[in-house]
Amino acid sequence: GGAGSSGSGGGGGRKARPSSTRSAASPTSAASSPTAAALRPSPRNNAGIRSTLGSTSNTPANDPQITPGPSSIFGGKIASRNRMVSILNGQAKIDKMAEAEDNRLKAKQAMTRGIFSKPDPISAANFYKRAADAYKACGENRLERLHRIASGDLQMGQDAYATAAAEYTRAAELAEISDETLPRKRQECHKLHSDAATAWANMGEKGRSAESTVKAAFGLIMGQDLTAAIDKKALARIEESIETFVPDPLNRKRNYRRNGISAYDDPNADPNDQSAQRNAVELAKQNIVTDSYAHETLFQIGAELIRRRHYESALYALGAGTASLEAEGFATVSLSRAYVSETVLTLAMGDTVAASQDFQRVHLQRTSYLSSRECALGEDLIRACDAMDLDALDEARSKTGPHRAALANLEPALRGLVMEIRVSGRAKKEKKNVDVVSKKPAKTASAIAPPAAAPTKPVLSSPKAELSSDDLLKETAASFEEMDDIMNQMGLGDDEEEDDDDDIDLT
């Protein structure tokens, strides 16, 4: 039995996990011959080593247009901390692999029931952790991942939630940089971060549980194009993770949620029952996350959604971040930036009325916001859009204008969105053929415009022959007769009373 099968023994672990769906004997078979593994390193392991050492993005191709792993988006400090400095090779690697195999056998023995002994999950979990650390030093991505999962399962069975969460998180980071297929990597990353969130929740760490839930949700879109729309299932998971930070009853932008319903909504309660609403608000106040830098995770979620043109869901995330800052009770620069971010995103959605109402009823009620640079930027943007003044809008968002400092402090995604705001309508989408048209202006002009010879030779009417005096009189009389016929058909003719005006004596 390997890490997966041994970890499930003794009733402390779980048998079915997406990250250990391979053969349970694979850690044993790979570690039973450490010499061969060290002398013949597989391409799988080499790829894992390169990604762990020198990669700043957890995508296979390090493409900036591909969504990286959640640890790169939200956990930069964790990713840099776990980056290895050196990998053992040669005889040192052989000795370390033998040590890992020895720890694995000790873990298996600790979970064996004897006549005078019973399984010891705590000791087995420690031995699996030592084996995983040894495989880490050898650069064995898959073996380390499997043994950390086994250790985490045993720790969860013994209520050691903090250690289990740390093991699951590390295994999820290894899954991001593994050589598995992309659907399998997404499934493993989502499941492992979800298990870490469960462990943190059992420990009472709401902030860390919410952060792991966000990572689990973004694990479903790992490897996807940055500008591609998110599928409905993944978007629903992301919005659910936002509510783990700020419950919907405390989020002013809860109506912009696109998928699912709030966990605080009682389907059997009367919508007009004020007591049920008050109870939901009180429960939400107990579960809101106000930890330090919790709002930064929400703003990062909003920025990622803006890049993918999910403006409504992004505004839902920004509203949660604003509610988290307001719950702290301190007016800060971060709160001013949160207010102007809401204004910019609402204007980009083409809803000038909602942006103006929020600005007057909520933002201006905060005294510290009145004197901030962000307030001046938001006011000028709203006025320009309300008056449909394109010149004023361009001046307000100019990089050399009076609001350049406020614009520089915005998120890059929001800063780019400011440039796309229109005086009427939703922010325009980028066209894929813009570069093609700009590179070939001559061909485009020739395809649209008529031939060059046509404008230089306008079509002229053929000159008429000069008419004689008799012909001119006949043509004029015919024209008058035609006009009289038209007027008679319209009922405007006055042939019988055409001389009435002459009978009136004006003297």
ABEGO torsion letter per residue (X at the ends): XBAAAAAABGGABBABBAAAABBAAAAAAAAABAAAAAABBBAAAAAAAAAAAABABABAAGBAABBBBAAAAABAAAAAAABBABBBBEAAAAAAAAAAAAAAAAAAAAABBBAABBBBAAAAAAAAAAAAAAAAAAGBAAAAAAAAAAAAAAAAAAGBAAAAAAAAAAAAAAAAABABBAAAAAAAAAAAAAAAAAAAAAAGBAAAAAAAAAAAAAAAABGBBAABBBBAAAAAAAAAAAAAABBAAABAAAAABABEBBAABBAABBAABAAAAAAAAAAAAAABBABBGAAAAAAAAAAAAAAAGBAAAAAAAAAAAAAAAAAAGBBBAAAAAAAAAAAAAAAAAGBAAAAAAAAAAAAAABAAAAABAAAAAAAAAAAAAAAGBAAAAAAAABAABAAAAAAAABBAAAAAAAAABBABEBBBBBBAAAAAAAABAAAAAAAABBBAAAAABBBBBBBBBBBBAAAAAAAAAAAAAAAAAAAAAAGABBAAAAAAAAABBAX
